[in-house]
């Protein structure tokens, strides 16, 4: 692929950075266009769910070349994990296929949307959001890299720039180094899980591996192997 020319636009708050980027794309914005906001009033996650986006987070959407493979979301997870470690010295784990966890709680969500001849990669990082700023139902499951802006010793713009740099490299260069990193930092390998679909548990088993196509392999109680390749299911640790 050819190199991307990066063009960043910043907002204090938007409804959704993915929505803003779609509007920019409709007006001819090229691949490499990035929208960043510090809060969202109507953030969206997978399956149309609300995505809590209080002030103190990094909300970033990047326009990328069309890619129909499942691995583009995995590459984004590695890009963000690398950026967080480099800029904040925090170590995160990856929960298949598109979440990052820090100290056992969710710190980042990723949503890839196909749009026209592009992919819009939406990334939400809890950077320095006070715990009480999260909705009550998320306060036991969400976490920030820093507990408040006053206790942050890192500039969030450094993380923004590093995420964009990593995404650009992984999505335009022939570099397979991300794959072993994705597998190595998985938080599900060897864990017992429930497979949840349409709000119901459809299977249980133990995660045996993530293969080179980023499919999740689960050994069920009867010894049968289930291979999950779709992003339309959720995995919940038992």
Secondary structure as GFF3:
##gff-version 3
##sequence-region A 1 238
A	DSSP	beta_strand	7	11	.	.	.	ID=ss1
A	DSSP	alpha_helix	17	26	.	.	.	ID=ss2
A	DSSP	beta_strand	33	37	.	.	.	ID=ss3
A	DSSP	three_ten_helix	46	48	.	.	.	ID=ss4
A	DSSP	beta_strand	57	65	.	.	.	ID=ss5
A	DSSP	alpha_helix	71	88	.	.	.	ID=ss6
A	DSSP	beta_strand	93	95	.	.	.	ID=ss7
A	DSSP	beta_strand	99	102	.	.	.	ID=ss8
A	DSSP	beta_strand	105	115	.	.	.	ID=ss9
A	DSSP	beta_strand	118	126	.	.	.	ID=ss10
A	DSSP	three_ten_helix	131	133	.	.	.	ID=ss11
A	DSSP	three_ten_helix	136	138	.	.	.	ID=ss12
A	DSSP	three_ten_helix	149	151	.	.	.	ID=ss13
A	DSSP	alpha_helix	156	172	.	.	.	ID=ss14
A	DSSP	alpha_helix	177	184	.	.	.	ID=ss15
A	DSSP	beta_strand	192	197	.	.	.	ID=ss16
A	DSSP	beta_strand	200	210	.	.	.	ID=ss17
A	DSSP	beta_strand	216	220	.	.	.	ID=ss18
A	DSSP	beta_strand	225	228	.	.	.	ID=ss19
A	DSSP	beta_strand	234	237	.	.	.	ID=ss20
###
